[in-house]
């Protein structure tokens, strides 16, 4: 096992943030509104190829391809790579879809969940 235990990364494209835990997309947020997208096609899909954690910056300009049984998603080019804020991890949309929402979720998550 790698000495680096960091599992979460954020890949920024021009319009979206793709939050990944290892290679699984666990949240997608619109960069202009800051709202989590609960119905984005990339949610819960796995990336086919990703850079190693120390080499994440080498991914700038490339696209992430997510694979799923029913669909594939290809992002626009990555413009930045980072780590999520600690409070964002508990508010990931994938946790809401699975029925496991943190005790104090991000308020923006509540406003975009379907009734």
C-alpha positions as CSV (number, residue, x, y, z in Angstrom):
1,X,0.0,0.0,0.0
2,X,1.2,3.5,-0.9
3,X,2.5,5.7,1.9
4,X,0.2,8.5,0.6
5,X,-3.2,7.8,2.1
6,X,-5.0,10.7,0.5
7,X,-8.0,9.3,-1.4
8,X,-9.9,12.5,-2.4
9,X,-9.0,14.8,-5.3
10,X,-10.8,17.5,-7.2
11,X,-10.4,17.9,-11.0
12,X,-11.5,21.3,-12.2
13,X,-12.7,21.8,-15.7
14,X,-14.0,25.1,-17.1
15,X,-17.5,24.7,-15.8
16,X,-17.4,21.8,-13.3
17,X,-15.5,20.3,-10.4
18,X,-15.2,16.5,-10.4
19,X,-14.7,15.2,-6.9
20,X,-13.1,11.7,-6.9
21,X,-12.5,9.2,-4.1
22,X,-9.7,7.0,-5.6
23,X,-11.1,6.6,-9.1
24,X,-14.8,6.9,-8.3
25,X,-16.7,10.1,-9.0
26,X,-18.5,11.0,-5.7
27,X,-19.5,14.5,-6.5
28,X,-19.9,17.0,-9.3
29,X,-20.3,20.7,-8.6
30,X,-21.1,23.5,-11.0
31,X,-18.4,26.1,-10.7
32,X,-20.5,29.1,-11.6
33,X,-23.3,28.4,-9.0
34,X,-21.5,26.3,-6.4
35,X,-24.4,23.8,-6.5
36,X,-23.9,20.0,-6.3
37,X,-25.3,18.2,-9.4
38,X,-27.4,15.3,-8.1
39,X,-28.2,13.9,-11.5
40,X,-24.9,14.3,-13.3
41,X,-24.0,11.3,-15.5
42,X,-20.5,10.9,-14.1
43,X,-21.7,10.3,-10.5
44,X,-20.7,6.8,-9.2
45,X,-18.8,6.0,-12.4
46,X,-15.1,5.1,-12.3
47,X,-12.3,6.9,-14.2
48,X,-10.6,4.7,-16.7
49,X,-7.2,6.3,-16.2
50,X,-5.9,8.9,-13.6
51,X,-2.5,10.2,-12.7
52,X,-0.8,9.1,-9.5
53,X,-1.4,11.6,-6.7
54,X,2.0,13.3,-6.8
55,X,1.7,13.6,-10.6
56,X,-1.8,15.1,-10.7
57,X,-0.6,18.4,-12.2
58,X,0.6,16.4,-15.3
59,X,-3.1,15.9,-16.0
60,X,-3.7,19.6,-17.0
61,X,-5.2,19.8,-20.5
62,X,-6.3,16.2,-20.5
63,X,-9.8,14.8,-20.3
64,X,-11.1,12.3,-17.7
65,X,-13.1,9.4,-19.1
66,X,-15.6,7.7,-16.7
67,X,-16.9,4.3,-17.5
68,X,-20.2,2.7,-16.4
69,X,-22.4,-0.2,-17.4
70,X,-25.0,2.0,-19.1
71,X,-22.9,5.1,-20.1
72,X,-19.6,6.7,-20.5
73,X,-18.7,10.3,-19.7
74,X,-15.8,12.4,-21.0
75,X,-15.0,15.7,-19.3
76,X,-13.8,18.8,-20.9
77,X,-10.1,19.5,-20.4
78,X,-8.8,19.7,-16.8
79,X,-7.6,23.2,-15.9
80,X,-6.6,22.5,-12.3
81,X,-6.2,19.7,-9.8
82,X,-6.6,20.0,-6.0
83,X,-7.8,18.6,-2.8
84,X,-11.3,19.1,-1.4
85,X,-12.0,21.1,1.7
86,X,-12.7,18.9,4.7
87,X,-16.3,20.0,4.9
88,X,-17.0,19.1,1.3
89,X,-16.2,15.4,1.8
90,X,-19.2,15.0,4.1
91,X,-21.5,16.7,1.5
92,X,-20.8,14.6,-1.5
93,X,-23.8,13.9,-3.6
94,X,-23.0,10.2,-3.9
95,X,-23.6,9.9,-0.1
96,X,-27.0,11.5,-0.5
97,X,-27.9,9.2,-3.3
98,X,-26.8,6.2,-1.1
99,X,-29.0,7.5,1.8
100,X,-26.0,8.4,4.0
101,X,-25.8,12.1,4.5
102,X,-23.4,13.6,7.1
103,X,-25.0,15.0,10.3
104,X,-24.2,18.5,9.2
105,X,-24.2,18.5,5.4
106,X,-23.3,21.5,3.3
107,X,-26.3,23.8,3.1
108,X,-26.0,24.0,-0.7
109,X,-26.5,20.2,-0.9
110,X,-29.9,20.5,0.8
111,X,-31.1,23.2,-1.7
112,X,-30.4,21.1,-4.8
113,X,-31.7,17.7,-3.6
114,X,-35.0,16.6,-5.2
115,X,-38.1,16.9,-2.9
